[in-house]
Amino acid sequence: MSILERIEKDLKEALRNREEVRLSVLRLIKASIKNRSIEKQSALNDEEIMAVLSTQIKQRKESIEHYLRAQRDQLAGREQEEIEIIKSYMPQELTKEEIDRIINSAIIETKAANTSDIGKVMKIVIPQTRGKADGKYVNERVKALLSI
């Protein structure tokens, strides 16, 4: 079952069970996927749908930061709840050790010596971690491992 099929099935179930937050999130996800497919002028595959979902998660994380700065904890809590719903459609996240292993093998492969080689390493690491790890965290780990 594709991610889109799962989303549509869960949307119907949320509608039946009157789950307001889940229903709202799934409708927004579906609209974002549809908008992206219109931009692309063809249907999206699962990898492209995961990219849309990653964008949705990133937007909500940024909103949480703004809400917490404005001391709007209730709204931040709702955004976090929405992130958890979206994450349920993403593949399981990589552990910190797995991320470090991917980065170290990329460093060896590119013969990166210092932080000026971040671009070379990230070019190899990003495709392997996309949708499975936070890009910001991956970038920070690459910088940390290259500066050792």
C-alpha positions, 0 to 999 in steps of 0.5 A: 500500500502506497503512502497516499493510499494509507493517507486516504484510508486513514482520512476516511477512518478519522472522518468516521471516528470524528478525530478532528486533529487527525482529520485536519492534518490528513486533509492538509497533507493530502492538499499539499501532495495534490498541490505538489503533483499539480506543480510537477504535472504528474502523480507523486511517487512515495519518495516525493510524498515523503519529501512533502511530509518532511516539509510539513514536519519542518514547517510545524517545528518552526511554528513550535519555536515561534509559539514557545517564544511567544509563550503559546504552549497550547498551540505548540502542543497542537503542532507537536501532536500534528508532527507525530501524526505526520511522522506515522507516515514516514519511515522509521528514523535513523538512530544517532549511531546509524547517522554517524556511520553513514557520515563517517563512510561518506567522509572516508569515501570523499576523503574529506579533511576539514569543514570546507569539505562539508558539501562533498560529504552532504552530497552523499549523506543527504540521499541516504538520510532523506526522510529518515533523519532531521537534515539540520541534525545531520548537517550539525553532525557532519560539521562536528565530525569534520572538525575533529 
